[in-house]
Amino acid sequence: MRWTHGPYVLEVIDEPTFTFGSADNVRGYAVELRLEPDGEPTVVRGVTCTEDGVVRGSVVVGARGGGVGIDPRTVACVADRCVVAVGDRVAALRLPELALLWHANADEVVCFGVLAAPDGRHVIAFGELSVACFGLDGVRTWTFGARDVLRGDPVLDGGTLEVEDVGGTRYRIDLATGRGRRVPGRMGG
């Protein structure tokens, strides 16, 4: 899947057969990042950044945690970086060379994706058990946990984020504080 951010085009692909340190991989990357050095990653994603058709950076990133397919919320681009959901983590990569700036655990099980906060200074990572807000420096500013496993797509609405759990309970989270409250009705409604 591809994303455009300014002059850059990012492509992210799942690399389920990639072996770190091997010369026999189908695709090669300039940098290999294992976000958790102990044990084998369960999710591996390749990221390539091009500008005017020229590759400016490539990296393969591996982490533990549950795997989900790549979709539009796998990457959030903010300022001079892209933040990528990989397994249970998020990794911030500087554009265009894709140097690792920071990485953090986003959820205990799996990070479904990331969203750029409207303030342009934070990213929101949403997972199976929690929603977390990170500054562009990687500092976690808050975490919100629902009563049950989260599902579906979160909806940004100004300074709030709406999420729903598998029991159908909907929450509206204040992006500045991370405080959430139950709200009636269906998602986005």
C-alpha positions in Angstrom: 0.0 0.0 0.0 1.2 3.5 -0.7 1.1 6.9 1.1 2.1 10.3 -0.2 3.6 12.9 2.1 4.9 16.1 0.5 7.4 15.0 -2.2 7.7 11.5 -0.8 5.9 8.3 -1.7 6.0 5.6 1.0 5.3 1.9 0.2 4.7 -0.6 3.0 4.4 -4.3 2.4 4.1 -7.4 4.6 7.2 -9.5 4.6 6.1 -12.8 6.2 9.0 -14.8 4.8 11.7 -12.3 5.5 14.7 -13.6 7.5 16.8 -11.1 9.3 20.5 -11.3 8.5 19.9 -13.6 5.4 21.1 -12.8 1.9 18.4 -15.1 0.5 15.4 -12.8 1.0 13.2 -12.0 -2.0 13.7 -8.2 -1.4 16.6 -6.4 0.2 16.5 -3.3 2.5 19.2 -0.9 3.4 18.4 -1.3 7.1 17.0 -4.2 9.1 15.3 -3.3 12.5 14.3 -5.8 15.0 12.3 -3.7 17.5 12.6 -6.4 20.2 16.0 -8.1 20.1 15.0 -11.2 22.1 13.1 -13.8 20.1 11.9 -13.8 16.5 9.5 -11.1 15.2 6.0 -12.3 14.4 5.2 -9.3 12.2 7.7 -8.0 9.6 7.0 -5.0 7.3 9.1 -3.5 4.6 9.0 0.3 4.1 10.4 2.1 1.1 10.5 5.9 0.6 10.9 7.3 -2.9 11.2 10.9 -4.2 10.7 11.5 -7.9 11.0 7.8 -8.5 14.4 7.5 -6.7 14.6 5.4 -3.6 15.7 7.6 -0.7 15.3 5.0 2.1 14.4 1.4 2.7 14.0 -0.5 6.0 12.5 -3.7 7.1 10.9 -3.6 10.6 10.1 -6.6 12.8 8.2 -6.8 16.1 6.2 -9.2 18.2 2.4 -9.2 18.6 -0.6 -10.0 16.6 -0.6 -9.4 12.9 -3.2 -7.4 11.0 -3.2 -6.6 7.3 -1.9 -3.4 5.9 -4.6 -0.7 5.5 -4.7 3.1 5.2 -4.2 3.4 9.0 -1.0 1.4 9.1 1.0 4.6 8.6 0.5 8.2 9.8 2.8 10.9 8.4 3.4 14.0 10.5 6.0 16.7 10.0 9.3 15.0 8.9 8.4 11.5 9.9 6.1 8.5 9.3 4.9 6.4 12.2 4.2 2.7 11.2 2.2 0.1 13.1 4.1 -3.2 13.4 2.8 -6.0 15.6 2.2 -4.5 19.1 4.4 -1.5 18.4 4.7 1.8 16.6 8.0 2.9 15.0 8.7 6.5 14.0 11.0 6.8 10.9 12.5 10.1 9.7 11.8 11.0 6.1 13.2 10.4 3.6 16.0 8.1 4.7 13.7 6.1 7.1 16.1 6.3 10.1 14.6 5.1 13.3 13.7 8.0 15.6 11.9 6.0 18.3 9.7 3.0 18.8 7.3 2.1 21.6 4.8 -0.6 22.7 1.4 0.6 21.6 -0.8 -2.2 22.8 -0.4 -5.5 24.8 -1.6 -7.6 21.9 -1.7 -5.8 18.5 -1.6 -2.2 17.2 -4.3 -2.0 14.5 -3.1 1.4 13.3 -2.1 5.0 13.8 -3.7 8.4 13.2 -2.2 11.8 13.0 -3.7 14.0 15.7 -5.3 17.2 14.5 -2.7 19.3 16.4 0.1 18.0 14.2 2.2 17.2 17.3 0.9 13.8 18.2 0.0 10.4 16.8 -2.8 8.2 18.2 -2.1 4.4 18.2 -5.2 2.2 18.5 -5.0 -1.5 19.4 -7.0 -4.4 20.6 -6.9 -3.4 24.3 -6.0 0.3 24.4 -5.6 3.6 22.6 -2.4 5.6 23.2 -1.2 9.1 22.4 2.5 9.7 21.6 4.2 13.0 21.0 6.5 13.3 18.0 9.4 12.7 20.3 8.0 9.3 21.3 6.8 10.2 24.8 3.5 8.6 25.6 1.2 11.4 26.9 -1.8 9.1 27.8 -3.4 5.7 27.5 -7.1 4.8 27.4 -8.4 1.3 28.1 -12.0 0.3 27.4 -14.1 -2.2 29.3 -13.8 -4.8 26.6 -11.7 -5.5 23.5 -11.8 -2.7 21.0 -13.0 -3.2 17.4 -13.7 -1.3 14.2 -12.2 1.9 13.1 -11.7 4.9 15.4 -13.2 8.2 14.3 -11.5 11.5 14.8 -13.9 14.4 15.4 -12.1 17.6 16.1 -10.5 17.2 19.5 -12.0 13.8 20.3 -11.6 10.3 19.1 -14.5 7.8 19.2 -13.9 4.1 19.6 -16.1 1.1 20.2 -15.6 -2.2 22.0 -16.9 -5.6 21.0 -19.8 -5.3 23.5 -21.0 -2.3 21.5 -20.1 0.3 24.1 -18.9 3.5 22.5 -16.4 5.9 24.0 -15.4 9.5 23.2 -11.8 10.3 24.2 -10.6 13.8 24.7 -7.3 14.0 22.7 -5.7 16.6 25.0 -6.2 14.6 28.2 -6.9 11.0 27.3 -10.1 11.0 29.4 -12.9 9.0 27.9 -16.6 8.7 28.6 -19.3 6.4 27.4 -21.6 7.8 24.8 -24.9 6.5 23.4 -25.5 5.6 19.8 -23.6 4.1 16.9 -20.0 4.9 15.8 -19.8 8.2 13.9 -23.4 9.0 14.7 
